[in-house]
Amino acid sequence: MDKTVSTYRLAKEAGVSQSTITRLRNKERLFKNITVETLIKVQTWIDKNGK
């Protein structure tokens, strides 16, 4: 995940909690352990924003 984008911005625009983004970035939570819904939200945000 691109750390140049703030956790707040990504969470707000993607509709995912800040704690989820933080845990993923800090490798405290693995992508394989999050819901498909969350993966879709993050991927949709990435596709729209080119990050």
mmCIF file as Biopython writes it, N, C-alpha, C and O atoms, coordinates in Angstrom:
data_model
#
loop_
_atom_site.group_PDB
_atom_site.id
_atom_site.type_symbol
_atom_site.label_atom_id
_atom_site.label_alt_id
_atom_site.label_comp_id
_atom_site.label_asym_id
_atom_site.label_entity_id
_atom_site.label_seq_id
_atom_site.pdbx_PDB_ins_code
_atom_site.Cartn_x
_atom_site.Cartn_y
_atom_site.Cartn_z
_atom_site.occupancy
_atom_site.B_iso_or_equiv
_atom_site.auth_seq_id
_atom_site.auth_asym_id
_atom_site.pdbx_PDB_model_num
ATOM 1   N N  . MET A ? 1  ? 0.833   -1.170  0.000   1.0 0.0 1  A 1 
ATOM 2   C CA . MET A ? 1  ? 0.000   0.000   0.000   1.0 0.0 1  A 1 
ATOM 3   C C  . MET A ? 1  ? 0.885   1.242   0.000   1.0 0.0 1  A 1 
ATOM 4   O O  . MET A ? 1  ? 1.869   1.313   0.736   1.0 0.0 1  A 1 
ATOM 5   N N  . ASP A ? 2  ? 0.533   2.207   -0.819  1.0 0.0 2  A 1 
ATOM 6   C CA . ASP A ? 2  ? 1.314   3.433   -0.958  1.0 0.0 2  A 1 
ATOM 7   C C  . ASP A ? 2  ? 1.209   4.272   0.313   1.0 0.0 2  A 1 
ATOM 8   O O  . ASP A ? 2  ? 0.136   4.774   0.648   1.0 0.0 2  A 1 
ATOM 9   N N  . LYS A ? 3  ? 2.328   4.417   1.014   1.0 0.0 3  A 1 
ATOM 10  C CA . LYS A ? 3  ? 2.302   5.158   2.279   1.0 0.0 3  A 1 
ATOM 11  C C  . LYS A ? 3  ? 2.350   6.670   2.083   1.0 0.0 3  A 1 
ATOM 12  O O  . LYS A ? 3  ? 2.271   7.418   3.058   1.0 0.0 3  A 1 
ATOM 13  N N  . THR A ? 4  ? 2.480   7.135   0.834   1.0 0.0 4  A 1 
ATOM 14  C CA . THR A ? 4  ? 2.440   8.578   0.611   1.0 0.0 4  A 1 
ATOM 15  C C  . THR A ? 4  ? 1.016   9.108   0.722   1.0 0.0 4  A 1 
ATOM 16  O O  . THR A ? 4  ? 0.810   10.313  0.870   1.0 0.0 4  A 1 
ATOM 17  N N  . VAL A ? 5  ? 0.042   8.221   0.652   1.0 0.0 5  A 1 
ATOM 18  C CA . VAL A ? 5  ? -1.363  8.587   0.845   1.0 0.0 5  A 1 
ATOM 19  C C  . VAL A ? 5  ? -1.668  8.403   2.323   1.0 0.0 5  A 1 
ATOM 20  O O  . VAL A ? 5  ? -1.391  7.347   2.893   1.0 0.0 5  A 1 
ATOM 21  N N  . SER A ? 6  ? -2.236  9.423   2.939   1.0 0.0 6  A 1 
ATOM 22  C CA . SER A ? 6  ? -2.494  9.329   4.378   1.0 0.0 6  A 1 
ATOM 23  C C  . SER A ? 6  ? -3.528  8.248   4.687   1.0 0.0 6  A 1 
ATOM 24  O O  . SER A ? 6  ? -4.417  7.958   3.887   1.0 0.0 6  A 1 
ATOM 25  N N  . THR A ? 7  ? -3.382  7.674   5.856   1.0 0.0 7  A 1 
ATOM 26  C CA . THR A ? 7  ? -4.331  6.662   6.317   1.0 0.0 7  A 1 
ATOM 27  C C  . THR A ? 7  ? -5.730  7.255   6.370   1.0 0.0 7  A 1 
ATOM 28  O O  . THR A ? 7  ? -6.700  6.613   5.968   1.0 0.0 7  A 1 
ATOM 29  N N  . TYR A ? 8  ? -5.829  8.478   6.866   1.0 0.0 8  A 1 
ATOM 30  C CA . TYR A ? 8  ? -7.128  9.149   6.963   1.0 0.0 8  A 1 
ATOM 31  C C  . TYR A ? 8  ? -7.785  9.269   5.590   1.0 0.0 8  A 1 
ATOM 32  O O  . TYR A ? 8  ? -8.954  8.924   5.422   1.0 0.0 8  A 1 
ATOM 33  N N  . ARG A ? 9  ? -7.030  9.757   4.618   1.0 0.0 9  A 1 
ATOM 34  C CA . ARG A ? 9  ? -7.580  9.952   3.269   1.0 0.0 9  A 1 
ATOM 35  C C  . ARG A ? 9  ? -8.028  8.627   2.661   1.0 0.0 9  A 1 
ATOM 36  O O  . ARG A ? 9  ? -9.140  8.519   2.145   1.0 0.0 9  A 1 
ATOM 37  N N  . LEU A ? 10 ? -7.166  7.630   2.721   1.0 0.0 10 A 1 
ATOM 38  C CA . LEU A ? 10 ? -7.506  6.327   2.149   1.0 0.0 10 A 1 
ATOM 39  C C  . LEU A ? 10 ? -8.741  5.737   2.826   1.0 0.0 10 A 1 
ATOM 40  O O  . LEU A ? 10 ? -9.643  5.231   2.158   1.0 0.0 10 A 1 
ATOM 41  N N  . ALA A ? 11 ? -8.772  5.805   4.150   1.0 0.0 11 A 1 
ATOM 42  C CA . ALA A ? 11 ? -9.909  5.258   4.895   1.0 0.0 11 A 1 
ATOM 43  C C  . ALA A ? 11 ? -11.202 5.980   4.527   1.0 0.0 11 A 1 
ATOM 44  O O  . ALA A ? 11 ? -12.225 5.344   4.273   1.0 0.0 11 A 1 
ATOM 45  N N  . LYS A ? 12 ? -11.149 7.301   4.500   1.0 0.0 12 A 1 
ATOM 46  C CA . LYS A ? 12 ? -12.347 8.086   4.210   1.0 0.0 12 A 1 
ATOM 47  C C  . LYS A ? 12 ? -12.835 7.861   2.782   1.0 0.0 12 A 1 
ATOM 48  O O  . LYS A ? 12 ? -14.025 7.635   2.562   1.0 0.0 12 A 1 
ATOM 49  N N  . GLU A ? 13 ? -11.936 7.919   1.825   1.0 0.0 13 A 1 
ATOM 50  C CA . GLU A ? 13 ? -12.334 7.817   0.425   1.0 0.0 13 A 1 
ATOM 51  C C  . GLU A ? 13 ? -12.699 6.392   0.012   1.0 0.0 13 A 1 
ATOM 52  O O  . GLU A ? 13 ? -13.544 6.201   -0.862  1.0 0.0 13 A 1 
ATOM 53  N N  . ALA A ? 14 ? -12.073 5.397   0.630   1.0 0.0 14 A 1 
ATOM 54  C CA . ALA A ? 14 ? -12.352 4.001   0.277   1.0 0.0 14 A 1 
ATOM 55  C C  . ALA A ? 14 ? -13.486 3.416   1.108   1.0 0.0 14 A 1 
ATOM 56  O O  . ALA A ? 14 ? -14.067 2.395   0.740   1.0 0.0 14 A 1 
ATOM 57  N N  . GLY A ? 15 ? -13.799 4.060   2.226   1.0 0.0 15 A 1 
ATOM 58  C CA . GLY A ? 15 ? -14.855 3.546   3.085   1.0 0.0 15 A 1 
ATOM 59  C C  . GLY A ? 15 ? -14.411 2.375   3.943   1.0 0.0 15 A 1 
ATOM 60  O O  . GLY A ? 15 ? -15.188 1.463   4.226   1.0 0.0 15 A 1 
ATOM 61  N N  . VAL A ? 16 ? -13.148 2.415   4.353   1.0 0.0 16 A 1 
ATOM 62  C CA . VAL A ? 16 ? -12.557 1.364   5.189   1.0 0.0 16 A 1 
ATOM 63  C C  . VAL A ? 16 ? -12.063 2.029   6.467   1.0 0.0 16 A 1 
ATOM 64  O O  . VAL A ? 16 ? -11.647 3.187   6.432   1.0 0.0 16 A 1 
ATOM 65  N N  . SER A ? 17 ? -12.099 1.329   7.588   1.0 0.0 17 A 1 
ATOM 66  C CA . SER A ? 17 ? -11.679 1.942   8.847   1.0 0.0 17 A 1 
ATOM 67  C C  . SER A ? 17 ? -10.183 2.260   8.845   1.0 0.0 17 A 1 
ATOM 68  O O  . SER A ? 17 ? -9.382  1.569   8.215   1.0 0.0 17 A 1 
ATOM 69  N N  . GLN A ? 18 ? -9.832  3.322   9.564   1.0 0.0 18 A 1 
ATOM 70  C CA . GLN A ? 18 ? -8.425  3.706   9.682   1.0 0.0 18 A 1 
ATOM 71  C C  . GLN A ? 18 ? -7.609  2.606   10.344  1.0 0.0 18 A 1 
ATOM 72  O O  . GLN A ? 18 ? -6.455  2.380   9.982   1.0 0.0 18 A 1 
ATOM 73  N N  . SER A ? 19 ? -8.203  1.926   11.306  1.0 0.0 19 A 1 
ATOM 74  C CA . SER A ? 19 ? -7.463  0.865   11.998  1.0 0.0 19 A 1 
ATOM 75  C C  . SER A ? 19 ? -7.125  -0.279  11.047  1.0 0.0 19 A 1 
ATOM 76  O O  . SER A ? 19 ? -6.052  -0.872  11.151  1.0 0.0 19 A 1 
ATOM 77  N N  . THR A ? 20 ? -8.019  -0.590  10.135  1.0 0.0 20 A 1 
ATOM 78  C CA . THR A ? 20 ? -7.734  -1.643  9.154   1.0 0.0 20 A 1 
ATOM 79  C C  . THR A ? 20 ? -6.571  -1.241  8.264   1.0 0.0 20 A 1 
ATOM 80  O O  . THR A ? 20 ? -5.668  -2.043  8.026   1.0 0.0 20 A 1 
ATOM 81  N N  . ILE A ? 21 ? -6.582  -0.013  7.770   1.0 0.0 21 A 1 
ATOM 82  C CA . ILE A ? 21 ? -5.494  0.473   6.911   1.0 0.0 21 A 1 
ATOM 83  C C  . ILE A ? 21 ? -4.175  0.458   7.675   1.0 0.0 21 A 1 
ATOM 84  O O  . ILE A ? 21 ? -3.158  0.004   7.150   1.0 0.0 21 A 1 
ATOM 85  N N  . THR A ? 22 ? -4.186  0.949   8.904   1.0 0.0 22 A 1 
ATOM 86  C CA . THR A ? 22 ? -2.971  0.982   9.722   1.0 0.0 22 A 1 
ATOM 87  C C  . THR A ? 22 ? -2.425  -0.416  9.954   1.0 0.0 22 A 1 
ATOM 88  O O  . THR A ? 22 ? -1.223  -0.644  9.821   1.0 0.0 22 A 1 
ATOM 89  N N  . ARG A ? 23 ? -3.288  -1.342  10.297  1.0 0.0 23 A 1 
ATOM 90  C CA . ARG A ? 23 ? -2.845  -2.723  10.547  1.0 0.0 23 A 1 
ATOM 91  C C  . ARG A ? 23 ? -2.268  -3.364  9.294   1.0 0.0 23 A 1 
ATOM 92  O O  . ARG A ? 23 ? -1.275  -4.088  9.367   1.0 0.0 23 A 1 
ATOM 93  N N  . LEU A ? 24 ? -2.879  -3.105  8.153   1.0 0.0 24 A 1 
ATOM 94  C CA . LEU A ? 24 ? -2.354  -3.648  6.900   1.0 0.0 24 A 1 
ATOM 95  C C  . LEU A ? 24 ? -0.986  -3.055  6.584   1.0 0.0 24 A 1 
ATOM 96  O O  . LEU A ? 24 ? -0.066  -3.775  6.195   1.0 0.0 24 A 1 
ATOM 97  N N  . ARG A ? 25 ? -0.856  -1.755  6.751   1.0 0.0 25 A 1 
ATOM 98  C CA . ARG A ? 25 ? 0.418   -1.088  6.465   1.0 0.0 25 A 1 
ATOM 99  C C  . ARG A ? 25 ? 1.529   -1.539  7.402   1.0 0.0 25 A 1 
ATOM 100 O O  . ARG A ? 25 ? 2.685   -1.644  6.992   1.0 0.0 25 A 1 
ATOM 101 N N  . ASN A ? 26 ? 1.186   -1.804  8.646   1.0 0.0 26 A 1 
ATOM 102 C CA . ASN A ? 26 ? 2.187   -2.227  9.632   1.0 0.0 26 A 1 
ATOM 103 C C  . ASN A ? 26 ? 2.385   -3.740  9.663   1.0 0.0 26 A 1 
ATOM 104 O O  . ASN A ? 26 ? 3.116   -4.269  10.500  1.0 0.0 26 A 1 
ATOM 105 N N  . LYS A ? 27 ? 1.728   -4.413  8.746   1.0 0.0 27 A 1 
ATOM 106 C CA . LYS A ? 27 ? 1.803   -5.880  8.630   1.0 0.0 27 A 1 
ATOM 107 C C  . LYS A ? 27 ? 1.351   -6.595  9.899   1.0 0.0 27 A 1 
ATOM 108 O O  . LYS A ? 27 ? 1.810   -7.694  10.210  1.0 0.0 27 A 1 
ATOM 109 N N  . GLU A ? 28 ? 0.445   -5.949  10.623  1.0 0.0 28 A 1 
ATOM 110 C CA . GLU A ? 28 ? -0.167  -6.572  11.795  1.0 0.0 28 A 1 
ATOM 111 C C  . GLU A ? 28 ? -1.377  -7.399  11.371  1.0 0.0 28 A 1 
ATOM 112 O O  . GLU A ? 28 ? -1.877  -8.233  12.127  1.0 0.0 28 A 1 
ATOM 113 N N  . ARG A ? 29 ? -1.831  -7.154  10.161  1.0 0.0 29 A 1 
ATOM 114 C CA . ARG A ? 29 ? -2.964  -7.889  9.598   1.0 0.0 29 A 1 
ATOM 115 C C  . ARG A ? 29 ? -2.628  -8.195  8.146   1.0 0.0 29 A 1 
ATOM 116 O O  . ARG A ? 29 ? -2.136  -7.325  7.427   1.0 0.0 29 A 1 
ATOM 117 N N  . LEU A ? 30 ? -2.885  -9.405  7.714   1.0 0.0 30 A 1 
ATOM 118 C CA . LEU A ? 30 ? -2.570  -9.820  6.357   1.0 0.0 30 A 1 
ATOM 119 C C  . LEU A ? 30 ? -3.762  -9.608  5.436   1.0 0.0 30 A 1 
ATOM 120 O O  . LEU A ? 30 ? -4.913  -9.721  5.858   1.0 0.0 30 A 1 
ATOM 121 N N  . PHE A ? 31 ? -3.478  -9.299  4.170   1.0 0.0 31 A 1 
ATOM 122 C CA . PHE A ? 31 ? -4.552  -9.115  3.201   1.0 0.0 31 A 1 
ATOM 123 C C  . PHE A ? 31 ? -5.424  -10.359 3.090   1.0 0.0 31 A 1 
ATOM 124 O O  . PHE A ? 31 ? -6.633  -10.255 2.878   1.0 0.0 31 A 1 
ATOM 125 N N  . LYS A ? 32 ? -4.819  -11.528 3.230   1.0 0.0 32 A 1 
ATOM 126 C CA . LYS A ? 32 ? -5.606  -12.762 3.104   1.0 0.0 32 A 1 
ATOM 127 C C  . LYS A ? 32 ? -6.605  -12.934 4.248   1.0 0.0 32 A 1 
ATOM 128 O O  . LYS A ? 32 ? -7.497  -13.779 4.170   1.0 0.0 32 A 1 
ATOM 129 N N  . ASN A ? 33 ? -6.461  -12.141 5.303   1.0 0.0 33 A 1 
ATOM 130 C CA . ASN A ? 33 ? -7.346  -12.255 6.463   1.0 0.0 33 A 1 
ATOM 131 C C  . ASN A ? 33 ? -8.398  -11.152 6.551   1.0 0.0 33 A 1 
ATOM 132 O O  . ASN A ? 33 ? -9.069  -11.025 7.574   1.0 0.0 33 A 1 
ATOM 133 N N  . ILE A ? 34 ? -8.552  -10.355 5.499   1.0 0.0 34 A 1 
ATOM 134 C CA . ILE A ? 34 ? -9.598  -9.335  5.530   1.0 0.0 34 A 1 
ATOM 135 C C  . ILE A ? 34 ? -10.735 -9.757  4.607   1.0 0.0 34 A 1 
ATOM 136 O O  . ILE A ? 34 ? -10.570 -10.640 3.765   1.0 0.0 34 A 1 
ATOM 137 N N  . THR A ? 35 ? -11.867 -9.129  4.770   1.0 0.0 35 A 1 
ATOM 138 C CA . THR A ? 35 ? -13.045 -9.533  3.999   1.0 0.0 35 A 1 
ATOM 139 C C  . THR A ? 35 ? -12.902 -9.149  2.529   1.0 0.0 35 A 1 
ATOM 140 O O  . THR A ? 35 ? -12.164 -8.230  2.172   1.0 0.0 35 A 1 
ATOM 141 N N  . VAL A ? 36 ? -13.617 -9.869  1.706   1.0 0.0 36 A 1 
ATOM 142 C CA . VAL A ? 36 ? -13.639 -9.570  0.276   1.0 0.0 36 A 1 
ATOM 143 C C  . VAL A ? 36 ? -14.191 -8.164  0.061   1.0 0.0 36 A 1 
ATOM 144 O O  . VAL A ? 36 ? -13.725 -7.440  -0.819  1.0 0.0 36 A 1 
ATOM 145 N N  . GLU A ? 37 ? -15.170 -7.783  0.852   1.0 0.0 37 A 1 
ATOM 146 C CA . GLU A ? 37 ? -15.755 -6.439  0.741   1.0 0.0 37 A 1 
ATOM 147 C C  . GLU A ? 37 ? -14.689 -5.358  0.942   1.0 0.0 37 A 1 
ATOM 148 O O  . GLU A ? 37 ? -14.639 -4.385  0.190   1.0 0.0 37 A 1 
ATOM 149 N N  . THR A ? 38 ? -13.846 -5.531  1.948   1.0 0.0 38 A 1 
ATOM 150 C CA . THR A ? 38 ? -12.781 -4.567  2.213   1.0 0.0 38 A 1 
ATOM 151 C C  . THR A ? 38 ? -11.768 -4.561  1.078   1.0 0.0 38 A 1 
ATOM 152 O O  . THR A ? 38 ? -11.322 -3.496  0.652   1.0 0.0 38 A 1 
ATOM 153 N N  . LEU A ? 39 ? -11.404 -5.728  0.589   1.0 0.0 39 A 1 
ATOM 154 C CA . LEU A ? 39 ? -10.472 -5.813  -0.542  1.0 0.0 39 A 1 
ATOM 155 C C  . LEU A ? 39 ? -11.016 -5.083  -1.764  1.0 0.0 39 A 1 
ATOM 156 O O  . LEU A ? 39 ? -10.284 -4.367  -2.448  1.0 0.0 39 A 1 
ATOM 157 N N  . ILE A ? 40 ? -12.295 -5.271  -2.031  1.0 0.0 40 A 1 
ATOM 158 C CA . ILE A ? 40 ? -12.916 -4.609  -3.180  1.0 0.0 40 A 1 
ATOM 159 C C  . ILE A ? 40 ? -12.895 -3.098  -3.007  1.0 0.0 40 A 1 
ATOM 160 O O  . ILE A ? 40 ? -12.595 -2.372  -3.956  1.0 0.0 40 A 1 
ATOM 161 N N  . LYS A ? 41 ? -13.206 -2.618  -1.819  1.0 0.0 41 A 1 
ATOM 162 C CA . LYS A ? 41 ? -13.191 -1.174  -1.561  1.0 0.0 41 A 1 
ATOM 163 C C  . LYS A ? 41 ? -11.802 -0.587  -1.774  1.0 0.0 41 A 1 
ATOM 164 O O  . LYS A ? 41 ? -11.654 0.452   -2.418  1.0 0.0 41 A 1 
ATOM 165 N N  . VAL A ? 42 ? -10.787 -1.250  -1.233  1.0 0.0 42 A 1 
ATOM 166 C CA . VAL A ? 42 ? -9.416  -0.748  -1.370  1.0 0.0 42 A 1 
ATOM 167 C C  . VAL A ? 42 ? -8.979  -0.811  -2.831  1.0 0.0 42 A 1 
ATOM 168 O O  . VAL A ? 42 ? -8.395  0.147   -3.337  1.0 0.0 42 A 1 
ATOM 169 N N  . GLN A ? 43 ? -9.251  -1.917  -3.515  1.0 0.0 43 A 1 
ATOM 170 C CA . GLN A ? 43 ? -8.851  -2.048  -4.913  1.0 0.0 43 A 1 
ATOM 171 C C  . GLN A ? 43 ? -9.569  -1.046  -5.798  1.0 0.0 43 A 1 
ATOM 172 O O  . GLN A ? 43 ? -8.969  -0.497  -6.722  1.0 0.0 43 A 1 
ATOM 173 N N  . THR A ? 44 ? -10.842 -0.801  -5.529  1.0 0.0 44 A 1 
ATOM 174 C CA . THR A ? 44 ? -11.591 0.198   -6.293  1.0 0.0 44 A 1 
ATOM 175 C C  . THR A ? 44 ? -10.964 1.573   -6.115  1.0 0.0 44 A 1 
ATOM 176 O O  . THR A ? 44 ? -10.834 2.326   -7.080  1.0 0.0 44 A 1 
ATOM 177 N N  . TRP A ? 45 ? -10.574 1.904   -4.889  1.0 0.0 45 A 1 
ATOM 178 C CA . TRP A ? 45 ? -9.927  3.188   -4.629  1.0 0.0 45 A 1 
ATOM 179 C C  . TRP A ? 45 ? -8.600  3.272   -5.383  1.0 0.0 45 A 1 
ATOM 180 O O  . TRP A ? 45 ? -8.291  4.298   -5.989  1.0 0.0 45 A 1 
ATOM 181 N N  . ILE A ? 46 ? -7.820  2.196   -5.346  1.0 0.0 46 A 1 
ATOM 182 C CA . ILE A ? 46 ? -6.533  2.164   -6.053  1.0 0.0 46 A 1 
ATOM 183 C C  . ILE A ? 46 ? -6.754  2.352   -7.552  1.0 0.0 46 A 1 
ATOM 184 O O  . ILE A ? 46 ? -6.044  3.131   -8.188  1.0 0.0 46 A 1 
ATOM 185 N N  . ASP A ? 47 ? -7.723  1.651   -8.114  1.0 0.0 47 A 1 
ATOM 186 C CA . ASP A ? 47 ? -8.008  1.764   -9.546  1.0 0.0 47 A 1 
ATOM 187 C C  . ASP A ? 47 ? -8.394  3.185   -9.938  1.0 0.0 47 A 1 
ATOM 188 O O  . ASP A ? 47 ? -7.979  3.670   -10.991 1.0 0.0 47 A 1 
ATOM 189 N N  . LYS A ? 48 ? -9.179  3.854   -9.108  1.0 0.0 48 A 1 
ATOM 190 C CA . LYS A ? 48 ? -9.626  5.217   -9.406  1.0 0.0 48 A 1 
ATOM 191 C C  . LYS A ? 48 ? -8.520  6.249   -9.229  1.0 0.0 48 A 1 
ATOM 192 O O  . LYS A ? 48 ? -8.495  7.265   -9.923  1.0 0.0 48 A 1 
ATOM 193 N N  . ASN A ? 49 ? -7.610  5.988   -8.303  1.0 0.0 49 A 1 
ATOM 194 C CA . ASN A ? 49 ? -6.601  6.984   -7.952  1.0 0.0 49 A 1 
ATOM 195 C C  . ASN A ? 49 ? -5.208  6.666   -8.467  1.0 0.0 49 A 1 
ATOM 196 O O  . ASN A ? 49 ? -4.290  7.465   -8.286  1.0 0.0 49 A 1 
ATOM 197 N N  . GLY A ? 50 ? -5.036  5.537   -9.096  1.0 0.0 50 A 1 
ATOM 198 C CA . GLY A ? 50 ? -3.749  5.186   -9.687  1.0 0.0 50 A 1 
ATOM 199 C C  . GLY A ? 50 ? -2.622  5.023   -8.695  1.0 0.0 50 A 1 
ATOM 200 O O  . GLY A ? 50 ? -1.468  5.281   -9.036  1.0 0.0 50 A 1 
ATOM 201 N N  . LYS A ? 51 ? -2.917  4.604   -7.477  1.0 0.0 51 A 1 
ATOM 202 C CA . LYS A ? 51 ? -1.878  4.456   -6.449  1.0 0.0 51 A 1 
ATOM 203 C C  . LYS A ? 51 ? -1.553  3.019   -6.241  1.0 0.0 51 A 1 
ATOM 204 O O  . LYS A ? 51 ? -0.701  2.692   -5.414  1.0 0.0 51 A 1 
#
